[in-house]
Amino acid sequence: MTQPRIELRQLTRRLPSGDRELTILDHVDLAIEPGELVAVLGPSGSGKSTLLALMAGLDRPTSGEIRIDGSPIQAMSEDELALLRRKKIGFVFQSFQLLSNLTARENVLLPIELLGLPDPFARADELLAAVGLADRGHHYPSQLSGGEQQRVALARAFAARPPILLADEPTGNLDGATGRRVLELLLELRAREGTTLVLVTHDPAVAALAGRQIHLRDGRVERDERGAAVPAPAEVPA
């Protein structure tokens, strides 16, 4: 049997809120297999973004276990978590999170060079071309539109060929047409690289492109639906 790429066991996250405790995630059990495309849905405050942050080691659980390729990560040091993300986990943020003092090309180069991978410049140029920015690599983030910045962020997330990519509302700050193009590119790159993709979205039409939909409500898994992914149309829904 294939070992899950991501496994959550009784995962719980609570935060203090005045004189009481607020439960963000409540004893979540979940296993995501290598190569799966999973959409996470739920109303605002259901725990979607917290779930992704815990998977990436950007937040720590109150209790429970997070396993990446069979290894528990919740007790890792910050340095160990940083190395894990560098090697295994790409993250696409809604707010892009590009380094403003680096050009688009340098933003994509950074994760490749940190791992000492071969041919970093060729890989960066290949990915910038794949997202339609071959001629924009010398521009700084402030010189790029929101859609262009998110395309650079996609290229950067895939740069080191991570086996896992986590995307938190990656089109949330973009207009409809630009969001469609960014989502198309995300799905194209994921298919080409064979990446396990967990995508947080509020849009059922976008979620329908995934072969699995996990619905959260009040910090719990309300439904876990599996089925054939709907083929992407000529224009992916915004």
C-alpha positions in Angstrom: 0.0 0.0 0.0 1.2 3.5 -0.9 2.3 5.6 2.1 0.3 8.8 2.4 2.2 11.9 1.3 0.4 13.9 4.0 -1.2 12.3 7.1 -3.0 14.1 9.9 -3.9 12.3 13.1 -6.4 13.8 15.6 -5.0 17.2 14.6 -6.3 20.0 16.9 -5.5 23.7 17.0 -6.8 26.0 19.7 -6.1 29.7 20.4 -6.9 31.8 23.5 -9.7 34.2 23.0 -10.4 36.4 26.0 -11.3 34.2 28.9 -11.9 31.1 26.8 -10.3 29.0 24.2 -11.2 29.1 20.5 -11.0 25.8 18.6 -9.8 26.3 15.0 -9.4 22.6 14.1 -10.9 19.8 16.1 -9.4 16.3 16.0 -9.0 16.1 12.2 -8.0 12.8 10.6 -6.9 13.0 7.0 -4.6 11.1 4.6 -3.6 12.5 1.2 -1.9 10.2 -1.3 1.0 11.0 -3.6 -0.1 12.8 -6.7 -3.6 13.7 -5.4 -5.3 16.9 -6.3 -7.4 17.9 -3.3 -9.6 21.0 -2.9 -10.4 22.2 0.7 -13.6 24.1 1.0 -15.7 25.6 3.8 -17.1 28.9 5.1 -15.0 31.6 6.5 -13.6 30.6 9.8 -13.9 26.8 9.2 -10.1 26.3 9.5 -9.0 26.0 5.9 -6.0 28.3 6.0 -5.0 26.9 9.4 -5.1 23.4 8.0 -2.7 24.4 5.2 -0.3 26.3 7.6 -0.1 23.2 9.8 0.6 20.9 6.9 3.5 23.2 5.9 4.9 23.5 9.4 4.1 27.3 9.4 2.0 26.8 12.5 2.1 24.2 15.3 -0.8 22.1 16.5 -2.2 22.2 20.0 -2.3 18.4 19.9 -2.3 15.6 17.3 0.2 14.6 14.7 1.3 15.7 11.2 3.2 13.3 9.1 5.0 14.1 5.8 6.0 11.0 3.9 5.6 9.0 7.2 7.8 11.3 9.3 6.1 13.3 12.2 6.9 17.0 11.9 5.1 18.6 14.8 8.0 18.4 17.2 10.7 19.5 14.7 12.8 22.6 15.4 12.3 25.7 13.3 15.5 24.9 11.4 14.3 21.4 10.7 10.9 22.7 9.5 12.6 25.3 7.2 14.7 22.5 5.6 11.6 20.3 5.2 9.8 23.1 3.4 12.9 23.8 1.3 13.0 20.2 0.1 9.5 19.0 0.1 6.8 21.7 0.3 6.0 24.6 -2.0 3.5 27.2 -0.8 1.5 29.6 -2.9 0.0 32.5 -0.9 -2.9 34.6 -1.7 -0.8 37.7 -1.2 2.1 36.5 -3.4 4.9 36.9 -0.8 7.6 37.7 -3.3 10.9 39.3 -2.0 10.7 42.9 -3.1 14.4 43.4 -3.4 14.8 40.5 -5.9 13.9 40.4 -9.5 11.3 37.9 -10.8 14.1 35.7 -12.0 16.0 36.0 -8.7 12.8 35.1 -6.7 12.5 31.9 -8.7 16.2 31.1 -8.5 16.4 31.4 -4.7 14.9 28.0 -3.7 16.9 26.2 -6.4 20.2 27.8 -5.2 19.4 27.1 -1.6 19.2 23.4 -2.3 22.2 23.5 -4.6 20.3 21.9 -7.5 22.0 21.7 -10.9 21.3 24.2 -13.7 19.5 26.8 -11.6 19.3 29.5 -14.3 18.0 27.1 -16.9 15.3 25.9 -14.4 14.3 29.4 -13.5 14.1 30.5 -17.1 12.1 27.4 -18.0 9.5 28.1 -15.4 9.2 31.8 -16.2 8.6 30.8 -19.8 6.0 28.3 -18.7 4.0 31.0 -16.9 4.4 33.4 -19.8 7.0 35.7 -18.2 10.1 34.9 -20.2 10.6 38.6 -21.0 9.8 39.9 -17.5 12.5 38.1 -15.4 14.5 41.3 -14.9 11.6 43.2 -13.4 11.1 43.7 -9.6 7.7 42.8 -8.0 6.7 46.5 -7.8 7.1 46.6 -11.6 4.7 43.7 -12.2 0.9 43.5 -12.1 -0.9 41.4 -9.5 -1.4 38.6 -12.0 2.2 38.7 -13.0 3.4 38.6 -9.4 1.2 35.5 -8.7 2.6 33.8 -11.8 6.2 34.4 -10.5 5.0 33.0 -7.2 3.8 29.9 -9.0 7.1 29.5 -10.8 9.0 29.9 -7.5 6.7 27.3 -5.7 7.6 24.7 -8.4 11.2 25.7 -8.8 12.8 23.1 -6.5 10.4 20.4 -7.7 8.7 19.9 -4.3 6.6 16.7 -4.1 3.9 18.7 -2.2 2.4 22.1 -3.2 0.0 23.9 -0.9 -2.0 26.8 -2.3 -4.1 29.1 -0.1 -6.7 30.9 -2.3 -4.1 31.6 -5.0 -6.5 33.6 -7.1 -8.2 35.5 -4.3 -6.5 38.8 -4.9 -6.9 38.7 -8.7 -9.7 39.8 -11.1 -11.7 37.0 -12.8 -9.8 36.8 -16.1 -6.4 36.9 -14.4 -7.5 34.4 -11.8 -8.6 32.0 -14.5 -5.2 32.2 -16.2 -3.3 31.7 -13.0 -5.4 28.7 -12.0 -4.9 27.2 -15.5 -1.1 27.6 -15.1 -1.2 26.1 -11.6 -3.0 23.0 -12.8 -0.8 22.7 -15.9 2.4 22.9 -13.8 1.0 20.4 -11.3 0.2 17.9 -14.0 3.6 18.3 -15.7 5.6 18.0 -12.4 3.4 15.2 -10.8 3.0 17.3 -7.7 0.6 16.5 -4.8 -1.6 19.6 -4.7 -3.8 20.8 -1.8 -5.8 23.8 -2.9 -7.9 26.0 -0.5 -10.8 27.6 -2.3 -14.2 29.1 -1.6 -15.4 28.4 -5.1 -17.2 25.0 -5.8 -16.6 25.4 -9.6 -12.8 25.6 -9.0 -13.0 22.7 -6.5 -14.8 20.6 -9.1 -11.5 20.5 -11.0 -10.1 18.3 -8.2 -10.6 14.6 -7.9 -11.3 15.0 -4.2 -13.1 17.7 -2.1 -12.7 18.1 1.6 -15.4 20.2 3.2 -14.6 21.8 6.6 -17.1 23.3 9.0 -16.4 24.5 12.6 -12.9 22.9 12.4 -14.1 19.4 11.5 -14.2 17.5 8.3 -17.9 17.6 7.4 -17.5 15.7 4.1 -14.7 14.0 2.2 -15.9 13.4 -1.4 -14.0 11.5 -4.0 -14.8 11.3 -7.7 -13.5 12.0 -11.2 -12.2 15.5 -11.6 -14.1 17.7 -14.0 -11.9 18.5 -17.0 -10.8 22.1 -17.1 -12.8 24.1 -19.6 -11.3 26.5 -22.0 -11.7 29.1 -19.3 -11.5 27.9 -15.7 -14.2 29.5 -13.6 -13.1 32.6 -11.7 
